[in-house]
Amino acid sequence: MADPMQEDSDSLKGSFRETELSSDDERAEQQVEEARRRQKQQTELQEFERQIKARYVRYQEPVEVLDQELISQIAFYPRDYLLRALAAKEMNYATATYYLLSKKRLSKAHVI
């Protein structure tokens, strides 16, 4: 015959293991749910940021008006090369020449 005390002990151990496993499952489910909630919040924040940027932030590069007379005075670089370099905001001798001469012209214009 089986010992009733042993059966009760085995039954309690089994019940305890089931409880332990179910509490682990519950914790795991809670962690998964928390991760999903955080992910949803992050997605909502990203969408909100995108909408704000689309609605209110419309930054545009300032349009630079090129001095055509000054460009025509720079004869040692081909005109189309200089215009392409200025449009692409390249840093080279041609654009440096244009900007330095432009700066010199502006400083002379402000001298009284």
C-alpha positions as a Markdown table, in Angstrom:
| # | Residue | x | y | z |
|---|---|---|---|---|
| 1 | Met | 0.0 | 0.0 | 0.0 |
| 2 | Ala | 1.0 | 3.5 | -0.6 |
| 3 | Asp | 1.8 | 5.7 | 2.2 |
| 4 | Pro | -0.9 | 8.5 | 2.5 |
| 5 | Met | 1.7 | 10.9 | 3.8 |
| 6 | Gln | 4.0 | 10.3 | 0.8 |
| 7 | Glu | 1.1 | 10.8 | -1.5 |
| 8 | Asp | 0.1 | 14.1 | 0.2 |
| 9 | Ser | 3.7 | 15.2 | 0.0 |
| 10 | Asp | 4.0 | 14.3 | -3.7 |
| 11 | Ser | 0.7 | 16.0 | -4.4 |
| 12 | Leu | 1.9 | 19.2 | -2.6 |
| 13 | Lys | 5.1 | 19.1 | -4.5 |
| 14 | Gly | 3.3 | 18.7 | -7.8 |
| 15 | Ser | 0.9 | 21.5 | -6.9 |
| 16 | Phe | 3.8 | 23.7 | -5.9 |
| 17 | Arg | 5.6 | 23.1 | -9.2 |
| 18 | Glu | 2.4 | 23.9 | -11.1 |
| 19 | Thr | 1.9 | 27.1 | -9.1 |
| 20 | Glu | 5.6 | 28.0 | -9.7 |
| 21 | Leu | 5.3 | 27.3 | -13.4 |
| 22 | Ser | 2.0 | 29.2 | -13.7 |
| 23 | Ser | 3.5 | 32.2 | -11.9 |
| 24 | Asp | 6.5 | 32.1 | -14.2 |
| 25 | Asp | 4.1 | 32.0 | -17.2 |
| 26 | Glu | 2.2 | 35.0 | -15.7 |
| 27 | Arg | 5.5 | 36.9 | -15.3 |
| 28 | Ala | 6.5 | 36.1 | -18.8 |
| 29 | Glu | 3.1 | 37.2 | -20.2 |
| 30 | Gln | 3.4 | 40.4 | -18.2 |
| 31 | Gln | 6.8 | 41.0 | -19.6 |
| 32 | Val | 5.6 | 40.4 | -23.1 |
| 33 | Glu | 2.6 | 42.6 | -22.6 |
| 34 | Glu | 4.9 | 45.4 | -21.2 |
| 35 | Ala | 7.2 | 45.1 | -24.2 |
| 36 | Arg | 4.3 | 45.3 | -26.6 |
| 37 | Arg | 3.0 | 48.4 | -24.7 |
| 38 | Arg | 6.4 | 50.1 | -24.9 |
| 39 | Gln | 6.7 | 49.3 | -28.6 |
| 40 | Lys | 3.2 | 50.7 | -29.2 |
| 41 | Gln | 4.1 | 53.9 | -27.3 |
| 42 | Gln | 7.4 | 54.2 | -29.3 |
| 43 | Thr | 5.5 | 53.8 | -32.6 |
| 44 | Glu | 2.9 | 56.4 | -31.5 |
| 45 | Leu | 5.7 | 58.8 | -30.5 |
| 46 | Gln | 7.5 | 58.3 | -33.9 |
| 47 | Glu | 4.2 | 58.9 | -35.7 |
| 48 | Phe | 3.5 | 62.0 | -33.7 |
| 49 | Glu | 7.0 | 63.3 | -34.3 |
| 50 | Arg | 6.6 | 62.7 | -38.1 |
| 51 | Gln | 3.3 | 64.6 | -38.1 |
| 52 | Ile | 4.7 | 67.5 | -36.2 |
| 53 | Lys | 7.7 | 67.7 | -38.6 |
| 54 | Ala | 5.4 | 67.5 | -41.6 |
| 55 | Arg | 3.1 | 70.2 | -40.3 |
| 56 | Tyr | 5.3 | 72.7 | -38.7 |
| 57 | Val | 8.9 | 72.1 | -39.7 |
| 58 | Arg | 9.4 | 73.2 | -43.2 |
| 59 | Tyr | 13.1 | 74.1 | -43.3 |
| 60 | Gln | 14.4 | 75.1 | -46.7 |
| 61 | Glu | 17.9 | 76.1 | -47.6 |
| 62 | Pro | 18.0 | 79.8 | -48.2 |
| 63 | Val | 18.0 | 80.6 | -51.9 |
| 64 | Glu | 21.3 | 82.1 | -52.9 |
| 65 | Val | 21.0 | 84.7 | -55.6 |
| 66 | Leu | 24.2 | 84.5 | -57.7 |
| 67 | Asp | 25.8 | 87.7 | -58.9 |
| 68 | Gln | 25.8 | 87.2 | -62.7 |
| 69 | Glu | 28.0 | 90.2 | -63.3 |
| 70 | Leu | 30.6 | 88.8 | -60.9 |
| 71 | Ile | 30.4 | 85.4 | -62.6 |
| 72 | Ser | 31.0 | 86.9 | -66.0 |
| 73 | Gln | 34.1 | 88.7 | -64.5 |
| 74 | Ile | 35.6 | 85.4 | -63.4 |
| 75 | Ala | 37.0 | 84.5 | -66.9 |
| 76 | Phe | 39.6 | 81.9 | -65.9 |
| 77 | Tyr | 36.9 | 79.3 | -65.1 |
| 78 | Pro | 34.3 | 78.1 | -67.6 |
| 79 | Arg | 30.9 | 79.7 | -66.8 |
| 80 | Asp | 29.0 | 76.4 | -66.8 |
| 81 | Tyr | 31.6 | 74.8 | -64.5 |
| 82 | Leu | 31.4 | 77.7 | -62.0 |
| 83 | Leu | 27.5 | 77.7 | -62.0 |
| 84 | Arg | 27.4 | 73.9 | -61.4 |
| 85 | Ala | 30.0 | 74.1 | -58.6 |
| 86 | Leu | 28.1 | 77.0 | -56.9 |
| 87 | Ala | 24.8 | 75.1 | -57.3 |
| 88 | Ala | 26.3 | 72.0 | -55.8 |
| 89 | Lys | 28.0 | 74.0 | -53.0 |
| 90 | Glu | 31.3 | 72.5 | -53.9 |
| 91 | Met | 34.5 | 73.6 | -52.2 |
| 92 | Asn | 37.0 | 74.3 | -54.9 |
| 93 | Tyr | 39.1 | 77.1 | -56.3 |
| 94 | Ala | 36.3 | 78.3 | -58.6 |
| 95 | Thr | 33.8 | 78.7 | -55.8 |
| 96 | Ala | 36.4 | 80.1 | -53.4 |
| 97 | Thr | 37.2 | 82.8 | -56.0 |
| 98 | Tyr | 33.5 | 83.7 | -56.5 |
| 99 | Tyr | 32.9 | 83.9 | -52.7 |
| 100 | Leu | 36.0 | 85.9 | -52.0 |
| 101 | Leu | 35.3 | 88.4 | -54.8 |
| 102 | Ser | 31.7 | 88.6 | -53.6 |
| 103 | Lys | 32.8 | 89.3 | -50.1 |
| 104 | Lys | 35.3 | 91.9 | -51.3 |
| 105 | Arg | 32.5 | 93.6 | -53.4 |
| 106 | Leu | 30.2 | 93.7 | -50.4 |
| 107 | Ser | 32.8 | 95.2 | -48.1 |
| 108 | Lys | 33.5 | 97.9 | -50.6 |
| 109 | Ala | 29.8 | 98.7 | -51.0 |
| 110 | His | 29.5 | 99.2 | -47.2 |
| 111 | Val | 32.4 | 101.6 | -46.9 |
| 112 | Ile | 31.3 | 105.2 | -46.6 |
